[in-house]
Amino acid sequence: MGSALCLFMFMRFLLFLSSFNLVMANSNSTFSSSLQQPLCHDSESFALLQFKQSFLIDERASYDPSAYPKVATWKSHGGGEGSDCCSWDGVECDLETGHVIGLHLASSCLYGSINSSSTLFSLVYLKRLDLSDNDFNYSEIPFVIGQLSRLRSLNLSYSVFFGQIPMELLVLHELVFLDLSGNSDPSGNPLLMLREPSLRNLVQNLTHLKTLHLSQVDISSTIPHELANLSSLTRLFLHECGLYGEFPMNIFKLPRLQYLSVRDNPDLIGYLPEFEEAIPLKMLHLGGTSFSGQLPTSIGRLGSLTHLDISSCNFTGKIPPSFANLTALNSLSLSENNFSAGTLSWLGQQTKLTTLFLDQINLKGEIPASLVNMSQLTILSLDKNQLGGQIPSWLMNLTRLTELQLARNEFEGSIPSSLFELVNLEDLNLYLNYLNGTVELHAFSKLKNLTNLQLSSNKLSLLSYNSTNATFPKFTLLGLGKCNLREFPDFLQNQDELEVLFLYSNKIRGPIPKWLWNMSTETLEVLLLSQNHLTGLDQLPAILPWSRMHILDLSSNMLQGSLPVPPPSTYMYSVSENEFTGEIPALICNLTSLMSLDLSYNNFNGRIPQCLTSLSSSLSILDLKHNNLHGTIPPLCSNPSSLRMIDLSGNKLQGQIPRSLANCTMLEQLVLENNMIIDTFPSWLGSLPMLQVLILCSNLLHGAIGRPRADFEFSKLRIIDLSNNGLTGDLPSEYFRIWDAMDVVVADHLTYMQADTGFHVPGYTWSVAYEFSMTMSSKGTTREYGEIPDFLIVIDLSSNKFYGEIPESIGDLKGLQGLNLSNNALIGPIPTSLANLTQLEALDLSQKRLSGEIPQQLVELTFLAFFNVSHNNLRGLIPQGKQFATFSNISFDGNPGLCGSPLSRACENSEPPLSAPSTLEEGSSSEFDWRIVLMGYGSGLVIGVSIGYILTIWKHEWFVRTFEKPRRKGTRIERMGLRS
């Protein structure tokens, strides 16, 4: 809220200057013609009083802390002092005629509706009208605004107006100042629209404009080139308007333009021109757009520039050294661009800087000592770079610093004691570096103004003994995750204003103390206690007492007993990998805002609560895997449903797959493996437009898969595992033809399947990624993998009762990387179309009755790292060379008719004798094991490169990361509380 308030006050100051100049100009021009101001007209006085009576006075209606009700002193005519409306607060009269020409009611605590019958619009001599920072309760701007034809200045900003801006506004041809900005709902969504009329209509009619402020008006159009014709324009603010298309370059050439902001229009493209010497720009805000290209060297000519924000754009190249010439800068933000790796050598001359944001711009090296000259700095943010070395001790000279952000860099060594001399510091973020050494927590008690402290994920060892003797500041955000803490810091008992507390990945043992339930009960929103050695919950209340809790993570501990129930305000709740027992309480269904519920890897028993259906409109993640739940699966999805991932695997669930899952139109992953579900293949799930992963292995499915009813069934399916069931019939050749997502090779970069969820609360924007996981099973062996790469495409139909031949149509699935058809009753030849599967890395056709030769074309599968055709009735020459040179005898065992390397049998001219196919052996050493298959990729890489067939590095990196050992990934908080 602090930064938003500063921005608001700054904009109010700029607008005040404009209004003040207009008032003074008018006053000076008329003062000499009259020494005594006439009384105001009765009709206008009456109109003003009627206007006053139409509103309530409510302090909450205005945002400005200096707001007060100006109309409270307005009195009716009685001949006494104060009855002349020209003397009323906020009223301006013409010195010659006495007509009301100005109404300045900004931040006047007015609450209520306004319409075309309001007496305000009878004040036809008005030249200046300012109703900003009030609450007009979603009123539309009255169309009779056009009656005020003398208006030169109109300010309706931040006043909760709603709807389409009326066409009648275009007749106000005298306007030089127009501000309709900031009319948004509590979530920041625009309330006003400028469609009919359009922005083009507006600038074509209001040609005298000097200030145009339409920020947070829904314009949703391109920026008209006619804007460049407004030669008097000095201020143009169009941020967060839904603008798109190319920014007209001629606007940069407007001769009087001083302030330009089009930030937060992500679809607006453009680039910076070569700047001329005489451009008077003082503020340039392009942040959050798609401006791109290189920064011109001529940007150094903007000698008047005081505020520059080009953050979160697509700029590239090097930051030009001419930035050193921008010595008038007060605020500079270059964060989140694709600049070439560089240093901060251009910094040092900008001694007037108060805020400096250089996050995520590929900075390397150390923080240059030239920053010591910037003694005015209050905010220094260098997050997400590759800056290293030790944190310099000379930072203590920046005595005005209130915020220091050094997170996600490569700083090492200890935290310098000089940081504790920055007595004005309010926010210190050292998250995710390589800082080490022992730090006594009471050292931070010196920083009396400190409210945000982030030390998480370094190599620090924090000591908290005797901390109760120190007087700590009242923290709002405290990050002590992965800091080698062995106990709960006792100073937390006195913290009653905490909003965010990170204590994850420490070495805290024993029960959670009773006093924790009484800590910051009215303020705490996020609590992360995961990955400790916590064993219990001391005197657990029925419902946890934090009334504003949003994220609660107790996962990866040893907690026992019944499940704690968080308050209804909770968005994300995880207790995975603990030892909780008992039934899942129905009270969990009172969490009506819940987005993610992870109760996996516990000992819960009983049935899944039926009432979970009531959460499906908010819930995105439901993870109940590896418990002892039984009974049938309840109807989890109502309509509409937000569920994106459902994992109920590893329980004892029975019955059928509930048909209500057809309502889960957002579902991406459904995992029901290793239960006792008795059903046929759920072809009706094919209508789910987002379904990518379907894992139903190790159940009691039966019958034939059948044919698709439409060409779009399972259109996005990339991973299907039906292994270890009792499915029969032919392989689903018709499905192979329509599974379009398996026909696409996507391998540009390494990403993982995840559900990105997030929410905004006052003060914070949270973005949380829940990474999907899965297991691949074969013949009783189950392997779990904590991440699913976006490029992975796998079919596993092994250990069923499929019969017939392998269809040629399987060769249409050109993106397929893993195919397991082993342990079925398939017959016939291996189709040559398998050679089309150029991305294939694992192929298991073992334990069947296949006959004929191994197609020689398979030697072209240069990514193939695992191959098994053992225990069939194959004959002839084994393909030679390339990846086939890496396979051992085990891949071909049980085929007496095969010959050639790696077998010891040499091929002869005569045909090898046929033999009966081998008996299917459940415990065969050739069983398909995805972990072994894909870990073996490393050796395949070496051999492949040695013979000239290069296997791409991203694949190798993925296999090492994902398959080096079984592990589980759950919720990962991507941004730890971005202050809004």
N, C-alpha and C positions, 0 to 999 in steps of 0.2 A: 504494500500500500504506500510505503514511503516514496518509492520512485515514481509511482503514478501521481501522487500528490505534488511532488516537485515539478513534474511535467505540466500538470494542470496549472500550478501557480505561475510557472514561466510563461505559459500561453496566455494566461489572464493578464500578466504584466504587459506583454506585447500588445494585446488588444486594448488595454487601458491607455497606452501611449497613443495609439491611433485615435481613440475616442477623445482623449484629452486635447490633442492637436486640433481636432475638428471644433471642439467646444471653444478653445482659446481663440481660434481664428475668427469664429463667428462673434465672440464677445468683443474682441478688439475692434472689429469693423463697425460695431454699432455703439460702442461706449460714448464716443464723442457727440453723437446726435441726441443723447438724452442723459440728463443727470439724475433723473428719478424714474425708477421702473414702475409702470402702471400695474394696477391690480389685475389678477387673472380674470377671465370671463366666467360668469356664473355657470354657463352651460358646460364649460370645460371642467370647472370645479366639481359640478354635480356628476359628470361622467367619470371623473377620477374616483370619487367616493363610491359610486356604484361599482366600479371596477374593483375597488378594495373589498367591498362587501361580498363579492362573488368568490372569495378565496378564504381558506383557513390559514392561520399562521402555525407552521410546524417546523421546528428546528431541523428535523430530519430531511426536509425538502431541499436543503442546500448542502453542497459538498465543501465549500470553502469554510475553513475554521473561523474566519473573521466575519461570517455571515451574521446579519441581524435584520429584523423586520422593519424596513424603511417606512412602510405604509402605516405602522402602528401610531405614528404621531400625526397623521392626517386628520383634520377636524372639519366639521361642517361650518358653514357661514354663520357667524353670530356677531360679527363686527369686532370681536376681540382679537387679541394677539394670536397669530398662527392660523387665522381663518383664510388668509391669502394663499391660494394653492401654489403661487410662484415661490413661496418661501418653504414649501414642503420638501422634505428629504427626498431626493431622487427626481424632482421635477425641475425642468429648465424652461424658462419663458423667454420670449422675444422681448428685448429691452424697449422696443418702440411700440409694439402692438399689444403686448401682454398675452399673446396666444402661447399655448403650451407647444414648444417645439422639440422638447427632449424629455424622455422618460427613462431614467437610469435606475432600474430595479434589479440589477444583478445581485445574486446571493441575498435575496430578501425573504427567504423562508416561506414563499408562497406555495400553497398546495391546493389543487383543485383543477377543474376542467375549464376550458375556454372554447367558445364557438363564435359563429358569425354574428350573434346577437349581442356580443359584448360591447359595452359602451366605449371600450378602448378605441374602437374603429371610427368613432365620431370625432376623434381628435385629428382632424384632417390637416392641421398645420404641422404635424410631427415631422421632424427631420431626423431625429435620432431615437431609436427604440432599442432598449437593452433589457431583455427578460431572462438573461442567461442564468444558469445555476439555480433554477427553481424546479418544482415538480408539477407539471401540468397534466399528469395522470393519463398519459397516452392519448391526449387530444390530437386531432388533426390540425394542421396549420389552417386557420380559417381562410376561405377563399376571398373574403372581403378585405384581406390584407392589401389588395390592389387599390382600395380607396385611399390609402395613405400615399398618394402619388408624389409627395414632396420628400419622402424618406431618402436620406443619403446614407444612413447607417442602420443596419438591422442585425441584431444579435439575439438568436434564439437557441444558443448552444447549451448543451448539458441541462435540458429542461424537460425531458421525457415527452417530446412530441413524436407522433406516430403517423405513418401512412405516406401517401404520395404528396410530394411538394406541389402545391397548386400552380396551375398555369398562370393565374393572376399575378404571381410574383414577377412575371416577365415584363409587366407594364411599369415596374418601378425603375424607370430609365435613369433616374438621378442617383441610384445607389453607387456609392464608392466603397462601401464596406458591407460585406455579407458573411455572416457566420451562422451556420446551421449544424455545426459539428457536435459530436459527443452525445447524440440522442440514441442511446442504446439500452438494451434490457440488462438485468443484473449479470447475465452471462457474457455480456459484451457484444451481443448480436445487434446489428443496425436496426433501428426502428423506422427511420425515414428512407424514402425511395425517391430517386430522381430518374424516372423513366419517361413519363409523358407529362410535362416537358422533359427533354433529355438535357444532358450537360451541354451538348452542342447548341440547343435552343437557348439555353441560359446565357452562354457567352456571346451569342449573336445578338442578344437583346440588351444585355447589361454591359455596354461597351465602355463605361467610365470606371469600372471596378479598379480599385487599388489593392483591396484585400478580399480574397475569396477563400473561405474556410469551409470545406464540405467533408471533413474527415468523419469517418464512420457513417456516412450516408451511402446507402446501397445504390450505386450508380450502374455497375455491371455493364460497362461499355468500354470502348476505346477512348483515348483522350483526343478530343477534336483538334485539328490543326489550327482552328480559329482562335484557340487560346493564345497563340503566338501573335495575334493581332491586338491584344490588349496592352497597348504600349505604356499605359500608366500603372500596370500591375507591379506591386512591390512585394506582395505576400501571396503565396499559393500553397494551400494545404489540402491535400487529397489523400491522406493516408487511410488505409483500410476501407476502400470503396469498391472492391471487386473489379478494379480496372484490369484490362488485358490489352493485348496487342502491343504495338511499338510506340514508345514514347516519342513525341514530336521533338526533334532535335532543335528546332528554331526557338523553342521555349527558353533554352539556355541563352539565347541571344537577346532576350527582352532587356531593354537598356536600363530599367529601374528595378529589376527583380533582385530582392535581397534575401527573401526567405522562400525556400522551395522544399516541400515534403510530399513524397508519394510513397512513403514506406508502407510495408505490410500489404502490398498488392502482388502476391506471388506470381501471377500470370502476366505481369507487365514486363516487357523486355525493352532493352535499349543499351546504349553504351555512352561513355563520356566523350565529349568532343574535345578538340584542341581549344583551349580557352584563350581569349584575348586579354590584353593587359587591363582594360578598364572595367571588367565585369565587377559589379558591386556586391556579389553574393556574400552574405554573412552566415547563412545556414543552408546546408544541403543534406537532406535526409532521403536516402534511397534504400535503407535497410529493409530486408524482407521482400525484395523484388527479384526479378530474374535478369537484372542488368548484368552484362558480361563484358568480355574483352579485357584489354590491359588498361591500367590507369595511365593517362597521358602525362608525360613529363611536365606539360604546361599547367598541370594542376597547381604547381608551385607558384603560379601567377596570381592565385586567388588570395591576395594579401589581406583582404578584409574578412576572410572566413573565420568564424568563431566556433561554429558547430558543424561537424562533418560525421555523418553516419552512413556507411556503405556496408554494414554488417549483413550476413546471411544473403549474399548475392552470389554471383558466379564469376567474379573477377579472377583473372589469372595473371601470370607473369610476375615480375618483380615489383615490389613497392618502390616507386622511383625515389632517388635521393633528394629530389626537389621538395619532398615533404618537409625537409629541414627549413624551407622558406616560409612555412605556414606558422609564423610566430605569433599570430593573433588568436590561435585556437584556444578555446576554453574546454571543448569536449571533442573527443576523437574516438570513433568506433570503426575498426576494420575487421571485426571478428567474423569467423566462419566464411572465409573465401578460400579459393584454390591458388593462392599465391605460391610462387616458387619458394623453395627453402631459402631462408635468408636470416639475417641478424637484425638487430635494432640499432644499427650504426647511424641511421638517419634521425634518431631521437636525441634530444638534448637541448635544442634551441627553443623548443615550444614551452617556454617557462611560465606561460599563463594557463597551461592545462590544469583543469581541476578533475576531469574524469578521462580515463584512458582505458579502452577496451580493445585488446589485441588477442582474443581467444581464437584458437584453432586456425592459425594462418601459417603453419609450418615454420615457426621460429625455431632456430637452433642456437647452440652456444650458451653463454651465460647472460644474465641480465647486465646490460652495460652500465658502467659507473656513471655515464652521462645523465642518467635519470636522477642523480642526486641534485641536479640543478632545478628539478621540477618541484619546488618547495610548496607550490599551491595545490598539489595533487590531494584529492580526497578519496578517489577510487582508482585503484590500479588492478586490472584484471588481465592475467596472462594464461588462463586455463587452456588445457588441451593443446599443448605444443610439445616440442622436444627440448625445452630449455633444461640445462643441467648445471652441474657444479653445486656448490653450496649456496644456500640462501644468503645473499650479501648482508653483512652487518650494518653497512651504511644506510640501509633502509630506515634506520632509526632517525635519520635526518629529515625524512618526510613526515614531519610531526603532525601534519593535518590529516593524515590518512585515517579514514573511517572504514574503508573496505579494502582488503588485500586478498586477491584470488590467484592462487598459484597451483590449483589442482591439476591432476592428470599431466604432469611433466616428469622430468627425470632428475629432480633435485635429490641430493644425497647429503650425508653427514647429519649433524645434529641441528636442532632448531636453535638458531642463535639467540642468546639471552637478550640481545639488543631489541628483539621484537617486543619484549615485555616493557619497553620504554615508550611504545606507541600508545600513549594513554588515551587517545581519542578513538582508538580502534573499536569498531562495532561488529565487524564481520571478518573473520580470519579463516580461510579455506586452504588447507594443505593436503587435501584428499588425494590418494593414489599417487604417491611419489616413492622414493627410496630412502626416505629419512629414517635415521636410526638413532640409537642411544636411549638413555633413560631420561624420562621427563617427569618431574613432580607436578601433579595437577595443581597444587596450591600456587605454583608460579603464575598461573593465569588469573589468580585473584587480584593481581596488581592492575589488571585491565578492567576498571570499574564500569566502562561503557560497553563491554563486550557482550553481545547477545547471540551471535552465531559463531560457533567454533567447530570446525571440521578437521579432525586429525586422522580419520579412518583410512585403513588400507595402506599403511606404511610399514616400517619395521621397528616401530617405536615400542618401548616398554614403559607404560604409564604406572606411576606409583601414586596411590591415593591415601596412604596412611596419614593420620593426624589432620585430615583435610577439614574436619569439623571445626578446627580452631581458626581456620581462614574464612574470611567473608568473601564468598564468591558472588560474582554478578548474577543477575537473573537471566538465565539463558532462554532463548526461544528455540534455537536449533543447536543440538550438541551431538557431534559425531565422534564416537570413541570406538568404532568398530575395528577389529583386527589390531588391537593395541596391547595385546598380552595382559589384559586385566585378569586378575584372579578372584576378584570379588566385586560386588556392586559398590561403586564409590558412595560413601555415606553422605557426602554433601548433597546428593540427589534428594535426600529426604526433605530438604528445605527449598527445593525448586518447585515453585507453584505456577510458573508461566511457560513451562516447556511446551512446545508444539511438536518438535521432532526430536527423537532420541534413538541413536544408533549404538547398540552394544553387541552387534553380531561378531561372530568369529573371534571370540576371546576364549579364556580358559576359566570362566566363572563356573564354580561347582556348587552343588547343593540346591535346596529349594529356593524358589523366588520369594523374597521376604515379604511379609505382610505389608510393610510400609509402602511398598511399590504401588499397591492398589490405591493408596491415598495421595500419590504424587501427581500434581498437575491435573487433577480430575476434570477441571473445566476447560482445559486448553489443549491437552495432548491429542495429536492427530495421527502421528506415525510412531510406532514402537517396533524396532527390530532387535530381537533377542536370539536369533537363529545361530546355530553352529557353536553352542557352548556345551557345558556338561550339567545342565540344569535337570534336577530330578523330580521336583514336585512344586506344588503351588500352595503356599502356606495360607490357610484360612481363606480359601477361594470363595468369593461372593457368587451368588447365583448368576448375576450378569455383571460383567466387568464394568467398572464405574466411570470410564472415560466417556463423557457424553458427546465428544466431538471426534472420537476415534475413526480414522479412515483406513489405515493400513496397520495390521497386526501380524507379525511373523514370529512364531515360536518354533519353527521347524528345526530339525537336526539337533535335537537334545535327547534327554532320557526321561521326559516328563511322563508321569503316570497318573492314574485316576480317571475321572470323568472329564469330558470335553468342556473347557471354559467357553462360555457364550459371550461374545463381544456385544457392544451396544448396537442398536439399529442403524447408526450412522456409518457402519463399517462398509467399505468398498472391497477390500481385499483381506483375506484371512487364510493363513497357512499354519498348520501344525504337523506337517508331514515329517516322517522319520522320527517318531517318538514311540511311546509305549502306552498311549491312552487306551482305555478299555470301556466297555459298556456300549449302550446304544447311542446313536447320533440323536441328540435331543431335538424335539420338534421346535423348541425355541429358536433354533437356527433359522427357521423360516420367517422370523420377525425382522431379519436383516434385509429389508426390501430394496436397498440400494446395492446389494452385494454384486460385485463383478467377477470375483475369483474366489473359489472355495477349494482348498487343497487339504484333504484329510488323509492322504495316501500314506502307506507304510506305517500303520498302527495296528491295533488289535480290536478295532470296533466290531461289534457283532449286532445281531438283530437285522431288521429290515431297513432299506433306504426309506427315509420319511416320505410319505406321499405328498406332503405339503411343499416339497421342493419345486413342484410344478409352478407354484405361485411366484417363484424367483426367476423364471425363464426369460422374462422380458428384460431383466437387468443382467443376469448371470452370463458371462462369456466362457468361464472356465469351471468345469466340475471334474475334480480328480479325487476319486475314492478308491484307487487301486490298492491291491495288496492289503486287504483287511479280511475279516471273517463274516462279511455280510451275506445274508441268505434271503430266500424268497424271490419274488418276481421283481423285475425292473419296473418302477412306477412310470406313469406317463410324464416324462420330464419336460416335454415341450408343449407349451400353449402357443397360441397364435396371437401376437407375434412372439418370436423367440430370438434372443441374442446369443444363444449358446454357439460357441465356435469349437470347443473341444470337450468331449466326454470320454473319460477313461474310468471304466469300472472293472478292469482286468484283475485277475488274481483273487477273486472272491469265490463264493459258492452259490451264485445266482442261478435261478432256474427259470423254467417257463420259456416263453417266446420273446423275441425282440419286439418291444412295444411299437405298434404302428403309429403312435403319436410322434415318433421321431421324424416322421415325414413333415412335421411342422417346423423342424429345425432348419430353416432355410439358410441360416448363416453357418451351419456346421461344416468344419473343415477336417476334423479328425474324430473318428469313432473307434474306440478300442474296447472290445468286450472279451478278449482272449482269456483262456484258462478259467472258464466257469463251467456250468452244467446246463447251458442253454440248449433246448431241444426245438429245432425249427428247421425250415427249409431256407435256401439262399434268399436273402431279403432284396429281391430285385427292385422292390418299390422304393428303396433308398436311392435308386438311380436318378430320381427326380430332384435330388438335392443339388443345387447349382454350384455350391462351393466345396463339396466333399472331395478331399484330396487323399486322405489316408483312411483305409477301412481294414481293421485287423480283428478277425473273428476266429482265430485259430484256437485249437484245443478246446472245442466244445462238442456238442452232439448234433451238429448240422447234418442233414440227410437229404436225399433226393438229388435231382439233376438241377444244374444252374439254369438251364433253359435258354431261351432266346430273348433279346431285348424287345421291348414293346415300341420303342421309338429310337431314332438315331442319336438323340442327345443324352441318353442315359449314362450316368457316371462320366460326364464330359470333362471333368477336371481331375479324375482319379489318377494318382501317380503311384500309390503303394497299396497293394491288396494282398492280404495274407489270410488264406482259408485253410491252412495246413492243419493236419491232425484232426480231421473231422471224418464224416462218413459219406461225403458227397459222391454221387455216381454219375453215370452218363458220359457223353463226349465232352471234351474240353470246349469251353465257350468260344468257338471260332467267330461267331457273329459279334460278340462283345469285343474281341480283339480288333475287329475292323472299325469300331466306332469309338474306341478309347483314344480320343484325339490328343489328350494331354501326354500320352505315352509316345506319341509320334513326334515330339518336339525335343530338340537338343538345346538346352539352355545351360550355358556354363561360363557366363561372362565373369562372375565373381562369386565368392563364397559367402552365402547367407544361409540362415537356418529358419525353419518353419517356426513361427511364433505368433502368439496373439498379442498384438500391441493394444493395450488398454491404457486409459488415462483419464484424468479428471482435473478440474480446476476448482480450487477453493480460495477464498481471499488470502492473498499472500503467497500462494504456491501454485505451480502447475506441475503435476506429477505424470510422468510417462513410464509405464511399467510393461516390461516384455516378459511374457510367460512362454518359455521355450518348450515346444512339443518334444515328447520322447516316445520311444517305441521299443518293442522286443521282437526278435526274429527267432522262431522256434523250429526245431527239427528233431524228431525221434526222441522226445523227452528232454532234450537239451534246450534251455531257454537263455538267451542273452539279451540284456537290456542296454539300450543306448540312449544317452542323455540328450542328444541333439539330432535333428533330422535335417540334412542339407536340402535346400530348395531344389537342387538338381536331381535328387535321388529318385529313381524310378525302378520299382521292384514288383515282381509277381511271384508269390509262393503258393502253389497248389499241392504241395507234397503231402504224402501220407494220407491219401483219400482212396477212393475206389473208382477213379476215372478209368475209362477204357477207350478203345479205338485208337486212331492215329493222331499224331501231333499235327495240327492243321498248318498249312502253309501261311495262313493269315497272321500267324504270330510274328512273322517277319515284317509286318507292317509297323510294329511298335519300335520305331527306330531309335527312340531315346532310352530303351530298356537297358538297365545296368545289371540287374540280377534276375535270374530266372531259375526257379526250382520246381521241377515236375517229378521229382524222385518218389519212389515207393508208391507207384500206382500200377495199374494193369494195362498200360499203354503198349501198343504193338506197332509194327511197321517201321519204316525208315526214319532216320533223322532228316527233317526237311532242309533242303539246301537254302531256303529263305532265311534260316538263322544267320547266314552270312551277312544279311542286311543290317543286323543289329550291331552296328559299328561301335556303339558305346558299351557293349556288354563286357562286364568284368567278372561275372560269376555265372556259371552254367552247370546245373546238376540235373542230369538225366539218368541217374543210377537207379538200380533196383526195379527194372521194368522188363518188358519182353521185346525190346527194340531189336530190329534186324537190319541187315544190309551193311553198307560201309559208312564210315565217318566221312561226311562231305569234305573234300579237300579244300573247298572254299573257306572253311572255318579258320584256316591259317591266317586269313586277312583280319581276324579280330585281334587287333594289336593291343587292346586294353585288357584282354582276357587274362585274369590272374588266377582263377580257379576253374577247373574243368573236371567233371566226373561223369563218366559213362559206364562205370563198373557194374558188373552183374547184369548184363544183357546178353544178346546173342549176335553181337556185331562181329564183322569179319573184314579182312582186307588190311591194307596199309594204313597205319596211323599217320595223319598229316605231319609233315616234318618242317622244322624251322620256326623262326619267330617265337611267339609265345608258347607254342607247343613244345619247344625245347626246354621249357621250365617245368613241365609236368612230370610227376614221378609215376612209377608202376601202379600205384594205388588208384590212379585215375582211370586205369583200363582193366583192372583185375576182373576175373570172372567172365571174360570173353575169349574163349579158347581160339576163336577164329581170327583174332587180331594179331598183327605182326609188325615188326619194325620198332625203332627206338621210341620209347625207352625200354620196351620189352626185349628180352633176350632172344625171342624167336625172330629169325630172319624170314623175310617173305620169299616164297618160291614162285615159279611161274604157274604152278598148278594151284587150284583153288584150295584153301585150307578147309579141313573137314568141318561140317556143321555139327553143333551139339545143342542139346536142349538148354534153354535158358536157365540161369542159376535160380535157386530158390531165394525168395526175398528174405533177407535176414535182418531182423530188427536191430540187432546190435552190431551191425557192420561197421568197420572202421572207416568206411567211406561216407558216413553220414554228413549231411550238409550242415556246416557250422559257420554262420555268417561272420562271427568274430574272427575265426581262423582264416576264412576266405579273404577278408578284406585287410587283415593285418599282414597277410602274405603278399600284399600288394607291393610292399617295400622291396622285396627281393626281385619281384617282377620288374620293378622300375629299373634296377641296376642292369639286369640282363637285357631288357628292352632297349635301353640307351646304348648298350655296348654293340648291339647289332643294327643300330640306326633307327629304331622306332621309338620316338620320344613320347613318353607318357607325361601329361601335363602336371606341373608342380601343384596346382590347386587341388587336384585330385589326391595327390600324395599327402599333402598337408591335411586334407580332410580325413583321410583314413587313419593317419597317425593320431589326430586329435580325437576322433570319434570312437575308434576301435582299439585304442591301446589298452583300455581296461573298462569294464562295465562301470557306468556311473550314471547318476541321475541329476538332471538339472530341473530346477523349478522356477520360481519367480525371480526375475532379475530386475531390480529397479534401475532404469536406464538413466534417469536424471534425478539426482538427490535434492529435490526441492528447489526448483528454479524460482527465485523471487520474481513476482510479477510487478 
